[in-house]
Amino acid sequence: MAKSRADYAQFSQDDVKVVKKETPFKGYFQIDVYTIQHRIHEGGWTKPIIREVFERGHASAMLPYDPVKDIVILIEQFRPGAYAAGNNPWLLEVPAGIIEDGQTPKDVAIRETTEETGCEAKRVEFIADYIVTPGGSSETIHLYCVEVDSDEALDHAGLEEEGEHIRVLKMSSAEAFELLNNGHMHNSTGIIALQWLKLHHNNIREKWCKNK
């Protein structure tokens, strides 16, 4: 039987003491300041440590893929974090959205596929879930591959009221893998999604096309 992540972990949430928690800023995002202690591998506890945590919620992301035409759909939009880092702020990405209360990650994957590409999500394949920046943020990503008909894709998409101005790009899987291999995908979610598709390309095409 394959081991789970828990099989490799020595400690858990129970091995952390929250001495104090404050929220000095709450706007579009939120900053929490924790004073904590945690167990250490050598035995005992740390001294109180103060850490700021960027709280922006949890997200669902998806790679829209047309298995019949072997087409990948990516999007391009402005990202202020990339601008602040001194990079080109128009990033090539996969669609994504924040998981609101009462929604499941899969619900969001289906919704955001339509909102950000114009395509209806037909089937959804789970890829992975992970913590984006565990050293300073609580954000997690639930990542999926979503079956679509690429003919439904719009040229531009997004919700005006959410400040979204999205360019939609269609390309062959070979072209998408070339972007990945040449280092032109500059965000972790897009890299993970395309690496997954590269590894599972033949299997997911066979699986989805066989049931047409």
CYANA upper distance limits for C-alpha pairs under 8 A (distance plus 0.5 A):
  3 LYS  CA      7 ASP  CA      6.52
  4 SER  CA      8 TYR  CA      7.91
  5 ARG  CA      9 ALA  CA      7.22
 11 PHE  CA     15 ASP  CA      6.56
 11 PHE  CA     39 ARG  CA      8.29
 12 SER  CA     16 VAL  CA      8.21
 15 ASP  CA     38 HIS  CA      6.31
 15 ASP  CA     39 ARG  CA      6.25
 16 VAL  CA     36 ILE  CA      7.47
 16 VAL  CA     37 GLN  CA      6.35
 16 VAL  CA     38 HIS  CA      4.90
 16 VAL  CA     39 ARG  CA      7.26
 17 LYS  CA     36 ILE  CA      6.05
 17 LYS  CA     37 GLN  CA      5.62
 17 LYS  CA     38 HIS  CA      6.66
 18 VAL  CA     34 TYR  CA      7.48
 18 VAL  CA     35 THR  CA      6.63
 18 VAL  CA     36 ILE  CA      5.08
 18 VAL  CA     37 GLN  CA      7.15
 19 VAL  CA     34 TYR  CA      8.14
 19 VAL  CA     35 THR  CA      5.82
 19 VAL  CA     36 ILE  CA      5.84
 19 VAL  CA     37 GLN  CA      7.82
 19 VAL  CA     48 PRO  CA      8.15
 20 LYS  CA     34 TYR  CA      6.39
 20 LYS  CA     35 THR  CA      5.53
 20 LYS  CA     36 ILE  CA      7.55
 21 LYS  CA     32 ASP  CA      7.36
 21 LYS  CA     33 VAL  CA      6.15
 21 LYS  CA     34 TYR  CA      5.10
 21 LYS  CA     35 THR  CA      6.82
 22 GLU  CA     32 ASP  CA      6.18
 22 GLU  CA     33 VAL  CA      5.61
 22 GLU  CA     34 TYR  CA      7.11
 23 THR  CA     30 GLN  CA      7.93
 23 THR  CA     31 ILE  CA      6.41
 23 THR  CA     32 ASP  CA      4.95
 23 THR  CA     33 VAL  CA      6.62
 24 PRO  CA     31 ILE  CA      6.98
 24 PRO  CA     32 ASP  CA      7.18
 24 PRO  CA     33 VAL  CA      7.90
 25 PHE  CA     30 GLN  CA      6.17
 25 PHE  CA     31 ILE  CA      5.79
 25 PHE  CA     32 ASP  CA      7.91
 26 LYS  CA     30 GLN  CA      4.81
 26 LYS  CA     31 ILE  CA      6.94
 29 PHE  CA     54 PHE  CA      8.02
 29 PHE  CA     55 GLU  CA      6.77
 29 PHE  CA     56 ARG  CA      5.69
 30 GLN  CA     54 PHE  CA      6.60
 30 GLN  CA     55 GLU  CA      5.49
 30 GLN  CA     56 ARG  CA      6.87
 31 ILE  CA     52 GLU  CA      7.14
 31 ILE  CA     53 VAL  CA      6.26
 31 ILE  CA     54 PHE  CA      5.37
 31 ILE  CA     55 GLU  CA      6.31
 32 ASP  CA     52 GLU  CA      6.25
 32 ASP  CA     53 VAL  CA      5.73
 32 ASP  CA     54 PHE  CA      7.12
 32 ASP  CA     55 GLU  CA      7.47
 33 VAL  CA     50 ILE  CA      7.44
 33 VAL  CA     51 ARG  CA      6.28
 33 VAL  CA     52 GLU  CA      4.95
 33 VAL  CA     53 VAL  CA      6.74
 34 TYR  CA     49 ILE  CA      8.36
 34 TYR  CA     50 ILE  CA      6.13
 34 TYR  CA     51 ARG  CA      5.85
 34 TYR  CA     52 GLU  CA      6.79
 34 TYR  CA     53 VAL  CA      8.02
 35 THR  CA     48 PRO  CA      6.61
 35 THR  CA     49 ILE  CA      5.92
 35 THR  CA     50 ILE  CA      4.96
 35 THR  CA     51 ARG  CA      7.08
 36 ILE  CA     48 PRO  CA      5.85
 36 ILE  CA     49 ILE  CA      5.77
 36 ILE  CA     50 ILE  CA      7.03
 36 ILE  CA     51 ARG  CA      8.47
 37 GLN  CA     45 TRP  CA      6.97
 37 GLN  CA     46 THR  CA      5.90
 37 GLN  CA     47 LYS  CA      6.59
 37 GLN  CA     48 PRO  CA      5.51
 37 GLN  CA     49 ILE  CA      6.71
 38 HIS  CA     45 TRP  CA      5.99
 38 HIS  CA     46 THR  CA      6.17
 39 ARG  CA     43 GLY  CA      7.35
 39 ARG  CA     44 GLY  CA      6.22
 39 ARG  CA     45 TRP  CA      4.83
 39 ARG  CA     46 THR  CA      6.84
 40 ILE  CA     44 GLY  CA      6.47
 40 ILE  CA     45 TRP  CA      6.19
 40 ILE  CA     46 THR  CA      7.16
 51 ARG  CA    136 GLY  CA      8.32
 52 GLU  CA    136 GLY  CA      7.14
 53 VAL  CA    136 GLY  CA      5.42
 53 VAL  CA    137 SER  CA      5.60
 53 VAL  CA    138 SER  CA      7.38
 54 PHE  CA    136 GLY  CA      6.56
 54 PHE  CA    137 SER  CA      5.04
 54 PHE  CA    138 SER  CA      7.16
 55 GLU  CA    137 SER  CA      6.50
 55 GLU  CA    138 SER  CA      6.27
 55 GLU  CA    139 GLU  CA      7.34
 56 ARG  CA    137 SER  CA      8.26
 56 ARG  CA    138 SER  CA      7.85
 56 ARG  CA    139 GLU  CA      6.73
 57 GLY  CA     98 ILE  CA      7.19
 57 GLY  CA     99 ILE  CA      7.81
 57 GLY  CA    138 SER  CA      7.78
 57 GLY  CA    139 GLU  CA      6.12
 57 GLY  CA    140 THR  CA      8.23
 58 HIS  CA     98 ILE  CA      6.28
 58 HIS  CA     99 ILE  CA      6.20
 58 HIS  CA    138 SER  CA      8.33
 58 HIS  CA    139 GLU  CA      5.48
 58 HIS  CA    140 THR  CA      5.51
 58 HIS  CA    141 ILE  CA      6.81
 59 ALA  CA     96 ALA  CA      7.26
 59 ALA  CA     97 GLY  CA      5.95
 59 ALA  CA     98 ILE  CA      4.77
 59 ALA  CA     99 ILE  CA      5.72
 59 ALA  CA    105 PRO  CA      7.83
 59 ALA  CA    139 GLU  CA      7.73
 59 ALA  CA    140 THR  CA      6.69
 59 ALA  CA    141 ILE  CA      5.47
 59 ALA  CA    142 HIS  CA      6.91
 60 SER  CA     96 ALA  CA      6.01
 60 SER  CA     97 GLY  CA      6.04
 60 SER  CA     98 ILE  CA      6.87
 60 SER  CA     99 ILE  CA      7.03
 60 SER  CA    105 PRO  CA      5.86
 60 SER  CA    106 LYS  CA      7.98
 60 SER  CA    108 VAL  CA      6.64
 60 SER  CA    109 ALA  CA      6.40
 60 SER  CA    141 ILE  CA      5.95
 60 SER  CA    142 HIS  CA      5.18
 60 SER  CA    143 LEU  CA      6.44
 60 SER  CA    144 TYR  CA      8.39
 61 ALA  CA     94 VAL  CA      7.25
 61 ALA  CA     95 PRO  CA      6.24
 61 ALA  CA     96 ALA  CA      4.49
 61 ALA  CA     97 GLY  CA      7.02
 61 ALA  CA    109 ALA  CA      6.72
 61 ALA  CA    141 ILE  CA      7.15
 61 ALA  CA    142 HIS  CA      6.63
 61 ALA  CA    143 LEU  CA      5.33
 61 ALA  CA    144 TYR  CA      6.83
 61 ALA  CA    189 THR  CA      8.01
 62 MET  CA     94 VAL  CA      6.56
 62 MET  CA     95 PRO  CA      6.19
 62 MET  CA     96 ALA  CA      6.77
 62 MET  CA    109 ALA  CA      6.48
 62 MET  CA    113 THR  CA      7.73
 62 MET  CA    143 LEU  CA      6.05
 62 MET  CA    144 TYR  CA      5.10
 62 MET  CA    145 CYS  CA      5.91
 62 MET  CA    146 VAL  CA      6.79
 62 MET  CA    193 ALA  CA      8.19
 63 LEU  CA     72 VAL  CA      7.99
 63 LEU  CA     73 ILE  CA      7.57
 63 LEU  CA     74 LEU  CA      7.93
 63 LEU  CA     94 VAL  CA      6.08
 63 LEU  CA     95 PRO  CA      7.44
 63 LEU  CA    143 LEU  CA      8.49
 63 LEU  CA    144 TYR  CA      6.81
 63 LEU  CA    145 CYS  CA      5.16
 63 LEU  CA    146 VAL  CA      6.36
 63 LEU  CA    190 GLY  CA      8.46
 63 LEU  CA    193 ALA  CA      6.80
 63 LEU  CA    194 LEU  CA      8.34
 64 PRO  CA     72 VAL  CA      6.64
 64 PRO  CA     73 ILE  CA      5.89
 64 PRO  CA     74 LEU  CA      7.99
 64 PRO  CA     94 VAL  CA      8.27
 64 PRO  CA    113 THR  CA      7.55
 64 PRO  CA    121 ALA  CA      8.43
 64 PRO  CA    145 CYS  CA      6.55
 64 PRO  CA    146 VAL  CA      5.26
 64 PRO  CA    147 GLU  CA      6.45
 64 PRO  CA    148 VAL  CA      6.55
 65 TYR  CA     70 ASP  CA      7.69
 65 TYR  CA     71 ILE  CA      6.36
 65 TYR  CA     72 VAL  CA      5.23
 65 TYR  CA     73 ILE  CA      6.81
 65 TYR  CA    145 CYS  CA      7.36
 65 TYR  CA    146 VAL  CA      6.46
 65 TYR  CA    147 GLU  CA      5.65
 65 TYR  CA    148 VAL  CA      6.21
 65 TYR  CA    149 ASP  CA      8.37
 65 TYR  CA    150 SER  CA      8.09
 66 ASP  CA     70 ASP  CA      5.93
 66 ASP  CA     71 ILE  CA      5.50
 66 ASP  CA     72 VAL  CA      6.93
 66 ASP  CA    147 GLU  CA      6.24
 66 ASP  CA    148 VAL  CA      5.55
 66 ASP  CA    149 ASP  CA      5.97
 66 ASP  CA    150 SER  CA      6.28
 67 PRO  CA     71 ILE  CA      7.31
 67 PRO  CA    147 GLU  CA      7.61
 67 PRO  CA    148 VAL  CA      8.47
 67 PRO  CA    204 ILE  CA      8.07
 67 PRO  CA    205 ARG  CA      5.51
 67 PRO  CA    208 TRP  CA      7.23
 67 PRO  CA    209 CYS  CA      7.01
 68 VAL  CA    205 ARG  CA      7.91
 68 VAL  CA    209 CYS  CA      6.90
 69 LYS  CA    150 SER  CA      8.33
 70 ASP  CA    172 SER  CA      6.48
 70 ASP  CA    173 SER  CA      6.50
 70 ASP  CA    205 ARG  CA      8.39
 71 ILE  CA    150 SER  CA      7.24
 71 ILE  CA    170 LYS  CA      7.02
 71 ILE  CA    171 MET  CA      6.03
 71 ILE  CA    172 SER  CA      5.05
 71 ILE  CA    173 SER  CA      6.16
 72 VAL  CA    150 SER  CA      8.47
 72 VAL  CA    170 LYS  CA      6.41
 72 VAL  CA    171 MET  CA      5.95
 72 VAL  CA    172 SER  CA      6.38
 72 VAL  CA    173 SER  CA      6.12
 72 VAL  CA    176 ALA  CA      7.44
 73 ILE  CA     94 VAL  CA      8.17
 73 ILE  CA    117 THR  CA      8.30
 73 ILE  CA    150 SER  CA      7.92
 73 ILE  CA    168 VAL  CA      7.58
 73 ILE  CA    169 LEU  CA      6.16
 73 ILE  CA    170 LYS  CA      5.18
 73 ILE  CA    171 MET  CA      7.00
 74 LEU  CA     92 LEU  CA      7.25
 74 LEU  CA     93 GLU  CA      6.31
 74 LEU  CA     94 VAL  CA      5.69
 74 LEU  CA     95 PRO  CA      7.75
 74 LEU  CA    168 VAL  CA      6.68
 74 LEU  CA    169 LEU  CA      5.72
 74 LEU  CA    170 LYS  CA      7.05
 75 ILE  CA     92 LEU  CA      6.26
 75 ILE  CA     93 GLU  CA      5.79
 75 ILE  CA     94 VAL  CA      6.38
 75 ILE  CA     95 PRO  CA      7.09
 75 ILE  CA    116 GLU  CA      8.22
 75 ILE  CA    117 THR  CA      8.13
 75 ILE  CA    166 ILE  CA      6.92
 75 ILE  CA    167 ARG  CA      6.07
 75 ILE  CA    168 VAL  CA      5.12
 75 ILE  CA    169 LEU  CA      6.24
 76 GLU  CA     90 TRP  CA      6.63
 76 GLU  CA     91 LEU  CA      5.86
 76 GLU  CA     92 LEU  CA      5.10
 76 GLU  CA     93 GLU  CA      6.53
 76 GLU  CA    166 ILE  CA      6.27
 76 GLU  CA    167 ARG  CA      5.58
 76 GLU  CA    168 VAL  CA      7.08
 76 GLU  CA    169 LEU  CA      8.18
 77 GLN  CA     89 PRO  CA      8.39
 77 GLN  CA     90 TRP  CA      5.58
 77 GLN  CA     91 LEU  CA      6.23
 77 GLN  CA     92 LEU  CA      7.62
 77 GLN  CA     93 GLU  CA      8.39
 77 GLN  CA    164 GLU  CA      8.13
 77 GLN  CA    165 HIS  CA      6.88
 77 GLN  CA    166 ILE  CA      5.62
 77 GLN  CA    167 ARG  CA      7.07
 78 PHE  CA     89 PRO  CA      5.83
 78 PHE  CA     90 TRP  CA      4.88
 78 PHE  CA     91 LEU  CA      6.95
 78 PHE  CA    165 HIS  CA      8.34
 79 ARG  CA     83 TYR  CA      7.08
 79 ARG  CA     89 PRO  CA      5.62
 79 ARG  CA     90 TRP  CA      6.70
 79 ARG  CA     91 LEU  CA      7.30
 80 PRO  CA     84 ALA  CA      6.64
 80 PRO  CA     89 PRO  CA      6.89
 81 GLY  CA     85 ALA  CA      6.71
 81 GLY  CA     89 PRO  CA      8.01
 82 ALA  CA     86 GLY  CA      6.97
 82 ALA  CA     87 ASN  CA      5.81
 82 ALA  CA     88 ASN  CA      6.99
 82 ALA  CA     89 PRO  CA      5.32
 82 ALA  CA     90 TRP  CA      8.43
 82 ALA  CA     91 LEU  CA      8.40
 83 TYR  CA     87 ASN  CA      6.04
 83 TYR  CA     88 ASN  CA      6.78
 83 TYR  CA     89 PRO  CA      5.12
 91 LEU  CA    185 MET  CA      8.41
 91 LEU  CA    186 HIS  CA      7.57
 91 LEU  CA    187 ASN  CA      8.36
 92 LEU  CA    185 MET  CA      6.75
 92 LEU  CA    186 HIS  CA      7.81
 92 LEU  CA    187 ASN  CA      8.50
 92 LEU  CA    190 GLY  CA      8.40
 93 GLU  CA    185 MET  CA      7.85
 93 GLU  CA    187 ASN  CA      7.54
 93 GLU  CA    189 THR  CA      8.10
 93 GLU  CA    190 GLY  CA      5.93
 94 VAL  CA    189 THR  CA      7.78
 94 VAL  CA    190 GLY  CA      6.08
 94 VAL  CA    193 ALA  CA      8.47
 95 PRO  CA    112 GLU  CA      7.08
 95 PRO  CA    113 THR  CA      7.01
 95 PRO  CA    116 GLU  CA      6.66
 95 PRO  CA    117 THR  CA      8.27
 96 ALA  CA    109 ALA  CA      7.73
 96 ALA  CA    112 GLU  CA      6.76
 96 ALA  CA    113 THR  CA      8.46
 97 GLY  CA    108 VAL  CA      7.04
 97 GLY  CA    109 ALA  CA      8.10
 97 GLY  CA    112 GLU  CA      6.69
 98 ILE  CA    108 VAL  CA      8.03
 99 ILE  CA    103 GLN  CA      6.59
 99 ILE  CA    104 THR  CA      7.40
 99 ILE  CA    105 PRO  CA      6.81
 99 ILE  CA    108 VAL  CA      6.85
103 GLN  CA    107 ASP  CA      6.68
103 GLN  CA    108 VAL  CA      7.44
104 THR  CA    108 VAL  CA      7.01
105 PRO  CA    109 ALA  CA      6.76
105 PRO  CA    142 HIS  CA      6.85
106 LYS  CA    110 ILE  CA      6.82
106 LYS  CA    124 VAL  CA      8.15
107 ASP  CA    111 ARG  CA      6.77
108 VAL  CA    112 GLU  CA      6.34
109 ALA  CA    113 THR  CA      6.58
109 ALA  CA    144 TYR  CA      7.76
109 ALA  CA    146 VAL  CA      8.35
110 ILE  CA    114 THR  CA      7.40
110 ILE  CA    120 GLU  CA      8.00
110 ILE  CA    121 ALA  CA      5.91
110 ILE  CA    124 VAL  CA      8.45
110 ILE  CA    146 VAL  CA      8.42
111 ARG  CA    115 GLU  CA      6.82
112 GLU  CA    116 GLU  CA      6.20
112 GLU  CA    117 THR  CA      8.43
113 THR  CA    117 THR  CA      6.27
113 THR  CA    118 GLY  CA      7.44
113 THR  CA    119 CYS  CA      6.67
113 THR  CA    120 GLU  CA      7.23
113 THR  CA    121 ALA  CA      6.80
113 THR  CA    146 VAL  CA      8.40
114 THR  CA    118 GLY  CA      4.95
114 THR  CA    119 CYS  CA      5.35
114 THR  CA    120 GLU  CA      5.96
114 THR  CA    121 ALA  CA      7.58
115 GLU  CA    157 ALA  CA      7.11
115 GLU  CA    158 GLY  CA      6.10
115 GLU  CA    159 LEU  CA      7.61
116 GLU  CA    157 ALA  CA      5.64
116 GLU  CA    158 GLY  CA      5.40
116 GLU  CA    166 ILE  CA      7.42
116 GLU  CA    168 VAL  CA      8.27
117 THR  CA    153 ALA  CA      5.96
117 THR  CA    154 LEU  CA      6.40
117 THR  CA    156 HIS  CA      7.97
117 THR  CA    157 ALA  CA      6.34
117 THR  CA    158 GLY  CA      8.21
117 THR  CA    168 VAL  CA      6.59
118 GLY  CA    152 GLU  CA      6.68
118 GLY  CA    153 ALA  CA      5.53
118 GLY  CA    154 LEU  CA      5.88
118 GLY  CA    157 ALA  CA      7.31
119 CYS  CA    148 VAL  CA      6.60
119 CYS  CA    149 ASP  CA      7.17
119 CYS  CA    150 SER  CA      7.50
119 CYS  CA    152 GLU  CA      5.60
119 CYS  CA    153 ALA  CA      5.80
119 CYS  CA    154 LEU  CA      8.30
120 GLU  CA    148 VAL  CA      6.60
120 GLU  CA    149 ASP  CA      7.96
120 GLU  CA    152 GLU  CA      8.15
121 ALA  CA    146 VAL  CA      6.48
121 ALA  CA    147 GLU  CA      6.35
121 ALA  CA    148 VAL  CA      5.94
122 LYS  CA    146 VAL  CA      7.52
122 LYS  CA    147 GLU  CA      5.82
122 LYS  CA    148 VAL  CA      6.40
123 ARG  CA    146 VAL  CA      6.26
123 ARG  CA    147 GLU  CA      5.58
123 ARG  CA    148 VAL  CA      8.27
124 VAL  CA    144 TYR  CA      6.95
124 VAL  CA    145 CYS  CA      6.40
124 VAL  CA    146 VAL  CA      5.08
124 VAL  CA    147 GLU  CA      6.87
125 GLU  CA    144 TYR  CA      5.95
125 GLU  CA    145 CYS  CA      5.56
125 GLU  CA    146 VAL  CA      6.76
126 PHE  CA    143 LEU  CA      6.91
126 PHE  CA    144 TYR  CA      5.02
126 PHE  CA    145 CYS  CA      6.96
127 ILE  CA    142 HIS  CA      8.38
127 ILE  CA    143 LEU  CA      5.90
127 ILE  CA    144 TYR  CA      5.46
127 ILE  CA    145 CYS  CA      7.16
127 ILE  CA    193 ALA  CA      8.01
127 ILE  CA    196 TRP  CA      7.69
128 ALA  CA    142 HIS  CA      6.61
128 ALA  CA    143 LEU  CA      5.79
128 ALA  CA    144 TYR  CA      7.63
129 ASP  CA    140 THR  CA      7.50
129 ASP  CA    141 ILE  CA      5.94
129 ASP  CA    142 HIS  CA      4.84
129 ASP  CA    143 LEU  CA      6.43
130 TYR  CA    140 THR  CA      6.04
130 TYR  CA    141 ILE  CA      5.99
130 TYR  CA    142 HIS  CA      7.33
131 ILE  CA    138 SER  CA      7.60
131 ILE  CA    139 GLU  CA      6.52
131 ILE  CA    140 THR  CA      4.85
131 ILE  CA    141 ILE  CA      6.89
132 VAL  CA    137 SER  CA      7.98
132 VAL  CA    138 SER  CA      8.38
132 VAL  CA    139 GLU  CA      6.49
132 VAL  CA    140 THR  CA      6.23
132 VAL  CA    141 ILE  CA      7.25
133 THR  CA    137 SER  CA      5.91
133 THR  CA    138 SER  CA      7.85
133 THR  CA    139 GLU  CA      7.67
134 PRO  CA    138 SER  CA      6.96
134 PRO  CA    139 GLU  CA      8.42
143 LEU  CA    189 THR  CA      8.23
143 LEU  CA    193 ALA  CA      7.89
144 TYR  CA    193 ALA  CA      8.24
145 CYS  CA    193 ALA  CA      8.00
147 GLU  CA    208 TRP  CA      8.37
149 ASP  CA    153 ALA  CA      8.20
150 SER  CA    170 LYS  CA      7.92
153 ALA  CA    168 VAL  CA      7.83
153 ALA  CA    170 LYS  CA      8.43
154 LEU  CA    168 VAL  CA      6.97
155 ASP  CA    167 ARG  CA      6.67
155 ASP  CA    168 VAL  CA      5.68
155 ASP  CA    169 LEU  CA      7.77
156 HIS  CA    165 HIS  CA      7.79
156 HIS  CA    166 ILE  CA      5.95
156 HIS  CA    167 ARG  CA      5.17
156 HIS  CA    168 VAL  CA      6.01
157 ALA  CA    164 GLU  CA      8.24
157 ALA  CA    165 HIS  CA      7.05
157 ALA  CA    166 ILE  CA      5.59
157 ALA  CA    167 ARG  CA      7.06
157 ALA  CA    168 VAL  CA      7.45
158 GLY  CA    162 GLU  CA      8.45
158 GLY  CA    164 GLU  CA      5.36
158 GLY  CA    165 HIS  CA      6.18
158 GLY  CA    166 ILE  CA      6.11
159 LEU  CA    163 GLY  CA      7.07
159 LEU  CA    164 GLU  CA      5.76
159 LEU  CA    165 HIS  CA      7.89
160 GLU  CA    164 GLU  CA      6.07
160 GLU  CA    165 HIS  CA      7.57
171 MET  CA    175 GLU  CA      6.62
171 MET  CA    176 ALA  CA      7.00
172 SER  CA    176 ALA  CA      6.84
173 SER  CA    177 PHE  CA      6.58
174 ALA  CA    178 GLU  CA      6.69
175 GLU  CA    179 LEU  CA      6.86
176 ALA  CA    180 LEU  CA      6.89
176 ALA  CA    194 LEU  CA      7.91
177 PHE  CA    181 ASN  CA      6.57
177 PHE  CA    194 LEU  CA      7.31
177 PHE  CA    195 GLN  CA      8.45
177 PHE  CA    198 LYS  CA      7.43
178 GLU  CA    182 ASN  CA      6.52
179 LEU  CA    183 GLY  CA      6.83
179 LEU  CA    184 HIS  CA      5.67
179 LEU  CA    185 MET  CA      6.97
180 LEU  CA    184 HIS  CA      6.50
180 LEU  CA    185 MET  CA      6.21
180 LEU  CA    191 ILE  CA      7.17
180 LEU  CA    194 LEU  CA      7.53
180 LEU  CA    195 GLN  CA      8.28
185 MET  CA    190 GLY  CA      7.00
185 MET  CA    191 ILE  CA      6.66
186 HIS  CA    190 GLY  CA      8.20
186 HIS  CA    191 ILE  CA      8.03
187 ASN  CA    191 ILE  CA      6.88
188 SER  CA    192 ILE  CA      6.55
189 THR  CA    193 ALA  CA      6.60
190 GLY  CA    194 LEU  CA      6.65
191 ILE  CA    195 GLN  CA      6.52
192 ILE  CA    196 TRP  CA      6.59
193 ALA  CA    197 LEU  CA      6.82
194 LEU  CA    198 LYS  CA      6.53
195 GLN  CA    199 LEU  CA      6.74
196 TRP  CA    200 HIS  CA      6.56
196 TRP  CA    201 HIS  CA      8.46
197 LEU  CA    201 HIS  CA      5.52
200 HIS  CA    204 ILE  CA      6.49
201 HIS  CA    205 ARG  CA      6.75
202 ASN  CA    206 GLU  CA      6.62
203 ASN  CA    207 LYS  CA      6.53
204 ILE  CA    208 TRP  CA      6.53
205 ARG  CA    209 CYS  CA      6.24
206 GLU  CA    210 LYS  CA      6.18
207 LYS  CA    211 ASN  CA      7.40
208 TRP  CA    212 LYS  CA      7.51
